[in-house]
Amino acid sequence: GNFFAFFSDSLTTVLQLLLVFVLTIMLLVNPLAYRQLVVRLFPSFYRQRAETILSECEIALLSWMGGILLNSVFIASLSGMGLFFLVRVPFVLAHALLAGVFNLVPNIGPALSVVFPLLVADSPWKALGIILLYLFIQNLESYWFGPMVMQKQVSLLPAATLTAQLFFASFFGFLGLVLALPLTVVVKTWIEEAFIKDVLDQWQGNSAHLAVLEPVTEPIITTEIPTEPSASEEQSDFVENRE
């Protein structure tokens, strides 16, 4: 029973990875058709802006992929140097390359990468050294190098990254875990461009514009009330008339 469940889960994971691989190839073969389909889902007055946001998403995804590759190079370099200078196991280059490639699979990949050097370790002390080395490298990448790179590449905070992985994994399983970060990058770009810049910033700008408008004042109409002449003025007029 347990073996069948493990085999079924493993087969599902492999099929999901193949599905992601096939869909990626299909999108890369003819991306313009899918892009136009997404743009047509928006109202006509917003389609040009949607094109711009999709271009921003493309730039953000390329930056994210660059960050992932930097992380993999970092993992492969430290793994190779540690295995060669500290542990001294055979096939160092192959193990280092596998560590970098498996790092592309979040959470599960680093655990799988340690299996292959353990298989060729010829003593318990070397096996323990391999485990400690890989734990050190993964923690260094997870808590220092990886967040620093992602913060610079796509401005993703570590807490947001972990929350996204937990959210997508809980709903979509292993496939959600694999796609959590690129989906988060896309959602973040849409929120920044469509909601913050196009709605909140415009709203704030209109409010500030209304605040600086001068109040309209109505003209004040004054009427002069004729005053009666005083007694002295009447007497002087009477004297002048007599003369």
Number of C-alpha atoms within 10 A of each C-alpha: 6 7 8 9 10 11 12 12 13 12 12 14 15 14 13 17 16 12 13 15 11 12 12 12 12 12 13 11 10 10 12 11 10 12 15 12 10 14 17 12 11 13 10 11 8 13 16 13 16 22 15 12 18 19 13 16 20 15 14 20 21 15 18 23 17 16 21 19 16 17 22 22 18 19 26 24 16 19 25 21 15 20 23 16 9 13 19 16 19 14 14 18 16 13 21 25 19 22 29 26 18 21 25 17 17 16 14 14 16 22 17 14 20 21 14 14 23 18 9 13 18 11 10 10 11 19 20 13 19 24 16 12 18 21 15 13 18 21 12 14 18 14 11 11 18 21 20 17 20 22 15 14 18 20 15 19 13 16 10 12 17 12 13 19 23 15 15 20 17 12 11 13 15 22 19 19 21 22 18 22 21 16 16 19 20 17 12 16 21 18 12 14 18 15 13 13 13 13 13 13 12 13 13 11 12 11 11 11 10 10 10 8 8 7 7 6 6 6 6 6 5 6 6 5 6 6 6 7 8 8 9 9 10 10 11 10 11 11 9 8 8 6 5
